[in-house]
Amino acid sequence: MEHRYDDEGMATVEYALVTVAAAGFAGLLVVILKSTEVRELLLDILRGALGG
């Protein structure tokens, strides 16, 4: 008896999961970057890298 699986549409599901994960990560990044301490730390790193 041969079993055949129909995986048509799997790529769509995978793209949807990746999109949801990326949106969640972006939301988390926005929350983190709203923190004053994190913003100041990043600005200090950029200033140091640019020599200013």
N, C-alpha and C positions, 0 to 999 in steps of 0.2 A: 504494500500500500504506500503510495507516494504522497507525501505531505508538501503542499506548496503554500508558502506564506505570501500574502499580498502586502507588500510594504510600500505600495503607492501612497503618496502623501506623507511619508516619513520625513522627507526633506523639509516639507512645510512645517511639520511639528518641531523639527530641530531648529529651524530658523525662528520660530515663535519662541521657543525656550531661550535661545540665545538673546533675542530681543528683550524679553522680560528680564533676564539676568543683567543685561547691559543697562536697562532703565533703572533697575534696583541699585546697581553699583553707582550710577550717575547721581541718583538721589542721595545715597550715602555720602558721596563725595561733596555734594552741595552742603549737606549738614555739617560735615567736618570743616569745610572751608569757611563756613560762617563763624566759626570759633575765632575769637580775637587772637588767642595764643598761637593757633596754627597759622593764621594769616601773617602775624608778625614774624614767626619762625621762617616761613617761606620767603617773606620780603628780605629778611636778613641774609638768607642763603643767596637770593638773587643779587642783592647788593654786593655781597662778597665775591660772587662769580663775575660780576661786571666791573669790579674794582672801584666801586663808588661807595 
